[in-house]
Amino acid sequence: MKLTSPAFAHEGKIPPKYTCDGENINPPLVISDVPAEAKSLVLIMDDPDVPKRLRADGMWDHWVVFNIAPSLTEIQEGKEPPGVHGIGTSKNLDYYGPCPPDREHRYFFKLYALDTRLNLPEKATKQQVERAMEGHILAKAELMGRYERIRN
């Protein structure tokens, strides 16, 4: 399974348009090679580089969407994928773009193919989604982008 974006390369720079310094809309994503037996997809975007003084776990959850149809091949720029939206660290249900407070951060877009649909409500946390996925992951794809705010 693969997750790519025409907006930036894996380990490349995320354009400001997709961040708090721009339009704060999600970048376009392309999904390919989903296992035929998949029953649903899960998309999680998180930042593991948050200063510990801000969050003890060093993690910020930007986007959590589950029960996405496995037939989905593209998430268009600025369009939420059809699925159930979990809640992010900023209490957001939709995409919340990179906005690092201190230096360059890494942002991981993680896509999971599952052999089931998750029986969770809207506003489930990333931790609840990850627990529910245990033992059901058929494949995983990851796209990592970097972003550092321009300081004046």
N, C-alpha and C positions, 0 to 999 in steps of 0.2 A: 504494500500500500504506500502511496506517496501523497505528500501535501506540499504544494509549491505555491508561489505567488509571482505574478508578472510584475509586481511592484518592487520586489527586492529579492536578492538571492539568499540562500541559506547562509547564515552567519554574516550577512551583509547589513547595511544601514537601512533602517526603516525610514522612509521619507516623512518629513515633518507633517505632511497633510494628514497622516493617520495618527497623530499625537495631539496632546493638549495644546501644542504650539500651533496647530493647524486647524483642520476641520473636525478632528477627533472622530473620524469615521473609520470603519474597519477596512483594511486592505482587501483587494480581491484575492481569493484563495481557490486553488484548483485541486480537486481530489481525484485520484486515479488508483486503479488496481485494488479496489475494495474486494475482500473475499466474497465469493458468491453466496456463502452460507450466512453472511452477516444479516442480523435482524435490525440493527440500529447503529448509529454513529454517535460519538461524544466528542465535542470540541472544547478544549480548555486552553486558555491563554493565561500564563502567569509570569511573574517576575521574581526570581529568587535572590535578587541583589539589593533588596531594601535594607537600609541601615537598621541594625538591631535596636537602636535607640527609638526608632519609629514603630517597629514591629519585632517582637522578640523572636519570632520564627523566621524573620528575614524574607518573608514571602508576601506578594501582593497578587490577588486573583483578579484578573481583568475581564475575563469572559468565560462563562460556563453555559454550554448549551448541550442538552442530551435528547435522546429519542429522535435524532435526525434520521431521515430516511436514508438507507444505505445506497439508494440509487442517485443521490445528490452528487453531482460532479463539479459544481462550481458554487462558490459564495461570492456574489457580486459585490463590488466596492460599495460601501455605505448601505448594504442591505443585510439585515439579520437573517440567518438561516432559519427555515421552518423547523421548529422543534420546541422543546420545553426549556425555558431559560432559568438557570440557577442564579444565585445571587453572588455578586463579587464583593471584594473587600470594601469598595466604596458604596456598598448597598445598591449597586447598579444591576439591572437585569439585562441590559444591552451592552454592547462593546464599550469598553472604557480604555482609551488609548494610552500609550506610554507617556509618562510625565515624571521622569526620575528627578528627585530632589537634590542630587549631589554630584553625580558623575555618569559615565556611560553604564547602562544596565542592559542585561540580556532579557529578551522576551521570547518565551517558548510557546509556540502554537502546537498543541498536541492533539492528534486525532486518533481516536480508538474505534475499532470495529468490534462490535459485541455480538454474541450469539443469542442475545435477548434484548428486550426493551426494559428500561428501568422503571420500577414502580415507585417513583418519587414525585412529589409535588413541585410546582413552580416555586422558585426561591430556595430550592435545596442548595446547600453549600457545596463547595468543591470537595470537601472531606466526605460528605454524605455520598456524593456521586462516586468518588473513588472507592469507598467501601462497598457500594452496591455493584461496582464493576468487577470486584475481585472474583476470579474464577470464570469470568465471562469474556475476557479479552482474546479475540482471534488475531488481531494485528494492531500495530501502532505505527504512526508516522509522526515526524516532528519537523517543524520549521522554526529555526531560531533567527531572530533579527535583533539588531542592536540599536540603541538610541541614546544620545546625550543631548541635553538641552543646550541651546546656544545662549551663552551669558554675555550680556552687554556691560 
